[in-house]
Amino acid sequence: MSERINETCQLQLRFVNEVVDGREMLVSRTLSGVKLAATDASLLQAAMALSMLQTKVLKHVNRVDRAELIEV
């Protein structure tokens, strides 16, 4: 049997930094300390609100959940 410990959640926003030879070069901004109970919809809404404060175009929003698995 296994158990999850040290669970964390991050919100990653990826913006278009520039376009070089037709390829988009992205830059990431990661917010840590996101509550594990946060819903995907609320995180997307927060990401959209944050993107309105930026000059760059928001391309991707990623939720990154991590946990350490141990045997019990």
PASEBA-1860 file (N, C-alpha, C; in nm, 3 decimals):
! residues 72
1> MSERINET> 0.084/-0.117/0.000/0.000/0.000/0.000/0.090/0.124/0.000 ~ 0.044/0.229/-0.063/0.124/0.352/-0.072/0.047/0.470/-0.015 ~ 0.123/0.573/0.016/0.066/0.696/0.071/0.137/0.815/0.006 ~ 0.064/0.923/-0.012/0.121/1.046/-0.069/0.160/1.139/0.044 ~ 0.282/1.194/0.037/0.327/1.293/0.134/0.392/1.409/0.060 ~ 0.413/1.518/0.129/0.479/1.636/0.071/0.411/1.681/-0.059 ~ 0.279/1.689/-0.057/0.206/1.731/-0.177/0.221/1.882/-0.198 ~ 0.244/1.922/-0.321/0.252/2.063/-0.357/0.176/2.086/-0.487
9> CQLQLRFV> 0.140/2.212/-0.508/0.071/2.250/-0.630/0.130/2.382/-0.678 ~ 0.151/2.392/-0.808/0.203/2.515/-0.870/0.116/2.550/-0.989 ~ 0.114/2.679/-1.019/0.045/2.729/-1.137/0.150/2.789/-1.229 ~ 0.158/2.737/-1.350/0.259/2.783/-1.446/0.189/2.855/-1.561 ~ 0.233/2.978/-1.586/0.181/3.056/-1.698/0.292/3.069/-1.801 ~ 0.261/3.040/-1.926/0.360/3.049/-2.034/0.314/3.156/-2.131 ~ 0.401/3.254/-2.152/0.372/3.369/-2.236/0.460/3.368/-2.361 ~ 0.408/3.427/-2.469/0.487/3.445/-2.590/0.581/3.562/-2.565
17> NEVVDGRE> 0.712/3.534/-2.564/0.811/3.638/-2.540/0.843/3.712/-2.670 ~ 0.863/3.635/-2.777/0.891/3.692/-2.908/0.871/3.585/-3.014 ~ 0.865/3.627/-3.139/0.853/3.535/-3.251/0.980/3.549/-3.335 ~ 1.052/3.435/-3.350/1.177/3.435/-3.426/1.163/3.334/-3.540 ~ 1.177/3.379/-3.661/1.164/3.294/-3.780/1.034/3.215/-3.779 ~ 0.926/3.279/-3.738/0.796/3.215/-3.736/0.770/3.124/-3.618 ~ 0.867/3.111/-3.529/0.850/3.025/-3.410/0.833/3.111/-3.286 ~ 0.736/3.073/-3.204/0.711/3.147/-3.080/0.811/3.105/-2.973
25> MLVSRTLS> 0.878/3.202/-2.915/0.967/3.177/-2.802/0.888/3.211/-2.676 ~ 0.876/3.113/-2.587/0.794/3.130/-2.468/0.877/3.158/-2.345 ~ 0.816/3.227/-2.250/0.876/3.251/-2.120/0.773/3.204/-2.016 ~ 0.822/3.142/-1.908/0.733/3.087/-1.805/0.740/3.168/-1.678 ~ 0.628/3.175/-1.610/0.619/3.232/-1.476/0.547/3.128/-1.391 ~ 0.609/3.089/-1.281/0.552/2.984/-1.196/0.517/3.041/-1.059 ~ 0.397/3.012/-1.016/0.350/3.053/-0.884/0.340/2.929/-0.796 ~ 0.411/2.929/-0.683/0.405/2.814/-0.593/0.316/2.845/-0.475
33> GVKLAATD> 0.295/2.743/-0.395/0.213/2.759/-0.275/0.064/2.763/-0.305 ~ 0.025/2.709/-0.419/-0.116/2.703/-0.456/-0.184/2.597/-0.370 ~ -0.302/2.628/-0.321/-0.376/2.533/-0.237/-0.412/2.409/-0.319 ~ -0.392/2.293/-0.259/-0.423/2.167/-0.328/-0.573/2.155/-0.358 ~ -0.655/2.219/-0.277/-0.800/2.211/-0.295/-0.851/2.304/-0.405 ~ -0.764/2.389/-0.459/-0.807/2.482/-0.565/-0.857/2.404/-0.686 ~ -0.969/2.448/-0.740/-1.024/2.380/-0.858/-0.952/2.428/-0.983 ~ -0.958/2.347/-1.086/-0.897/2.384/-1.214/-0.960/2.513/-1.268
41> ASLLQAAM> -1.092/2.526/-1.252/-1.161/2.644/-1.302/-1.115/2.770/-1.230 ~ -1.095/2.761/-1.098/-1.051/2.880/-1.024/-0.907/2.916/-1.059 ~ -0.823/2.816/-1.083/-0.685/2.844/-1.123/-0.679/2.907/-1.262 ~ -0.762/2.860/-1.351/-0.767/2.919/-1.486/-0.817/3.063/-1.479 ~ -0.916/3.088/-1.396/-0.968/3.223/-1.379/-0.859/3.315/-1.322 ~ -0.783/3.266/-1.225/-0.674/3.345/-1.167/-0.566/3.373/-1.271 ~ -0.534/3.272/-1.352/-0.433/3.288/-1.457/-0.477/3.393/-1.559 ~ -0.603/3.391/-1.595/-0.654/3.488/-1.691/-0.648/3.630/-1.633
49> ALSMLQTK> -0.680/3.643/-1.505/-0.674/3.775/-1.440/-0.530/3.825/-1.434 ~ -0.435/3.735/-1.402/-0.294/3.774/-1.399/-0.242/3.811/-1.537 ~ -0.290/3.741/-1.639/-0.243/3.770/-1.775/-0.285/3.908/-1.821 ~ -0.394/3.960/-1.766/-0.440/4.094/-1.803/-0.342/4.201/-1.753 ~ -0.258/4.167/-1.656/-0.160/4.261/-1.601/-0.028/4.256/-1.677 ~ -0.017/4.164/-1.773/0.106/4.144/-1.848/0.100/4.212/-1.984 ~ 0.217/4.240/-2.039/0.222/4.294/-2.175/0.234/4.182/-2.278 ~ 0.276/4.065/-2.235/0.293/3.951/-2.325/0.162/3.872/-2.336
57> VLKHVNRV> 0.149/3.796/-2.443/0.028/3.717/-2.469/0.039/3.582/-2.397 ~ -0.065/3.548/-2.321/-0.070/3.419/-2.251/-0.096/3.308/-2.352 ~ -0.010/3.205/-2.351/-0.021/3.095/-2.447/-0.072/2.968/-2.381 ~ -0.018/2.933/-2.261/-0.055/2.810/-2.192/-0.070/2.835/-2.042 ~ -0.159/2.758/-1.980/-0.172/2.757/-1.834/-0.160/2.612/-1.791 ~ -0.065/2.585/-1.700/-0.042/2.449/-1.652/-0.059/2.443/-1.501 ~ -0.124/2.338/-1.456/-0.132/2.307/-1.313/-0.035/2.192/-1.290 ~ 0.055/2.210/-1.194/0.157/2.107/-1.166/0.136/2.059/-1.023
65> DRAELIEV> 0.086/1.936/-1.010/0.069/1.873/-0.879/0.180/1.772/-0.859 ~ 0.245/1.777/-0.742/0.354/1.684/-0.713/0.332/1.624/-0.576 ~ 0.376/1.500/-0.560/0.368/1.433/-0.432/0.477/1.325/-0.426 ~ 0.522/1.301/-0.306/0.616/1.192/-0.283/0.535/1.070/-0.241 ~ 0.565/0.957/-0.302/0.495/0.832/-0.269/0.583/0.747/-0.178 ~ 0.521/0.700/-0.070/0.596/0.611/0.021/0.513/0.485/0.045 ~ 0.582/0.384/0.082/0.516/0.258/0.113/0.481/0.257/0.261 ~ 0.357/0.218/0.291/0.312/0.211/0.431/0.273/0.070/0.467
END
